[in-house]
Amino acid sequence: MTAVIDMVALFLAFILFALSAFLLAEVVAAFIARPERPPPQVQKRARIGVVIPAHNERDAVAATVKAVRAELRDVDRLIVVADNCSDDTAALAGPAGADAIERNDASRCGKGYALQFGVDHLRGDPPDVVVFIDADCRPAPGAIEKIAARAAYIQRPVQALYLMNVPDGAKPKASVSAFAWLVMNRVRMSGLQKIAGVTRLTGSGMALPWRLVSDIDIASGEIVEDIALTAKFVEAGYPPFLDLDALVTSRLAASDKGAATQRARWELGSIHMAARKAPGLFVRGLGGDIKSLALAIDLAIPPLAVFACYIVAAIAISGLAALLGAHAAISFAVWSAILYAVAIAIAWTKFGRDVLPPSRLKAVAAYIGEKARVYGREGRKSAKTWTRTDRADAERDANQ
């Protein structure tokens, strides 16, 4: 019995050790990752088609359309897909400067279906590059042009740096959430690209050459369609590229309910999709595809707070095994904790002090404590469908 416990504990501890080591490698690689030079100037600028998927986004869509329209030329196209909306999203998008089209199919709900609907609408007069921007996002000046030009030049998917801002009046734990987002999209993705020449698509600020997007089936009910798309493109030989010079931002939910729903979609969706995609990529990687192997390992790394809980559990199990006389696993478990802590400390020191100032570090405990809500019934339910995030301001929470 002791031998069985030791083998199980050793296996779990070693897996966590390997993932912690890879996390640290990504963070260290991010130190030396620098924005790539812009692509050479070409005589003919790529014609851009922007698709904005929107589900009940009446409060955000007009401002987003205006921000995107300001970055486009007359020959470019801007489409808002009002997908299964029960509000006036489409009516507000049109006057703001978009070609607003409506999709109503309650049996096929999901962001992927909205994206595909927008791409299909472009087929009659296709652009050179299609850019996807979420309805609650804002591109920084020049961001759309940068990712479109690079996608047209390298003929691969290009992902802008997609970050979250903390809304005014939000609780301190929102800063912890913004830091976790920064670690994923800025630190880990630039590190992964430096290590293996591949990154993940992260959902908004994605530029795809027409010849790629027109031949791939995007339609799906997946909440994290970006991971599914990343896997498809890597398997097809077109690994996504991260452009650190192009910035797209959105805003975290300020209300507790909205924040829990938002994180549940990201985290539970990512965990489920990683469980489906990582094994195939890992097997492909063992055949010699380094990009697939690196992406598989990256996908296997759980959200930071969950990862910490796994490591604590591994130390507890390994400690129990050690008390029974099986000491092989405990060192791997302890080293997992050390590597994880070093990686987070480096990421915070180098990249995260502005997002998560020292005065808000005490909110980490509250952030981890809220995971029960994220992974509970409410969170699991919200992660199954494409729902609009509740962005009610912090004052509403204070009054409840």
Buried (B, 14 or more C-beta within 10 A) or exposed (E): EEEEBBBBBBEBBBBBBBBBBBBBBBBBBBBEBEEBEBBEEEEEBBBBBBBBBBBBBBBBBBBBBEBBBEBBEEEBBBBBBBBBBEBEBBBBBBEBBBBBBBBEEEEBBBBBBBBBBBBBBBEEEBBBBBBBBBBBBBBBEEBBBBBBBBBBBBEBBBBBBBBBBBBEEBBBBBBBBBBBBBBBBBBBBBBBBBBBEBBBBBBBBBBBBBEBBBEBEBBBBBBBBBBBBBBBBBBEEBBBBBBBBBBBBBBBBBBBBBBBBBBBBBBBBBBBBBEBBBEEBBEBBEEEBEBBBBBBBBBBBBBBBBBBBBBEEBBEBBBBBBEBEBBBBBBBBBBBBEBBBBBBEBBBEEBBEEBBEEEBBEBBEEBBEBBEBBBEEBBEEBBBEBBBBBBBBBEBBEEE
